[in-house]
């Protein structure tokens, strides 16, 4: 059975209820976690309760999002920092920081390991055990308010992005065929620069994609792309694809594909065969210096008709 549609992902390997987590501990997940999230309502300085969604877990399960807002912390040296767009997930049993989101905001991880913002300030004490890496953060619980438009002097502006492609990127380094879709473990969602591939496109959806170098690209819509599978018979729809005109390639999010039940296996010639949840193969796999990609037969849309 295909997985339900979700808005966010947290595809961690450990079982959901296996460990306990201290309230000041924020787990850092490097793969397949699209957003920061917390079950603690008291942490938010602002909280939009109208924001609803679903966080996809391993095995096709999901948790409900009951809001999104800002969480303010005190850095190790006393500097204040605000995490924007943190998800409020009451059923979650831990605080979570998305490493991809941190990279897209220009933060760095050193080999000690320690976590720094763009100015070199350290977030907090690093903890590393069988649960994985975590930060102990001093949260300024959400009671203080400040007038609109007035920022505190010791707090730098955040780069606020909704999506991430935390891979090295240049508009001119390589060229990409229009039918080639790069399979990226660094992308939190599918995206394309080609408007003509959409069978349905919501142009009201505006957002930003954060890149590994701290730059951003504008999202000018989100919609559906229909393809013909390799056998030439089955058609399938890839949902919630971002329209990003500035990007130089089509991108498939490995995390999104894994959540949807796609499988990856080695073929007889050593190639990687990528199939959907019922075993249908997407297309021919290409692997070169541009990384792994799929050649897919897209059924072009006709949005102006």
Protein Blocks (a to p, Z undefined) as FASTA:
>chain_A
ZZdddfbdcddfbdfklpccdfkbccddfbhpabdcdfbfklpmbdcfkbgcddddehhi
acddfbdcddddddfkopacddehiacdfkbcbdcddfklmmmnopacdfkbccddfkop
afbdcdddfkopcddddddddfbccdehiacfklccddddfbdcdbdcdfklpccdfkbc
cddfkbcbdcdfbfklpfbdcfkbgcddddfkopacddfbdcddddddfkomaccddehi
acdfkbcbdcddfklmmmnopacdddfkopacdddfkopafbdcdddfkopadddddddd
dfkZZ
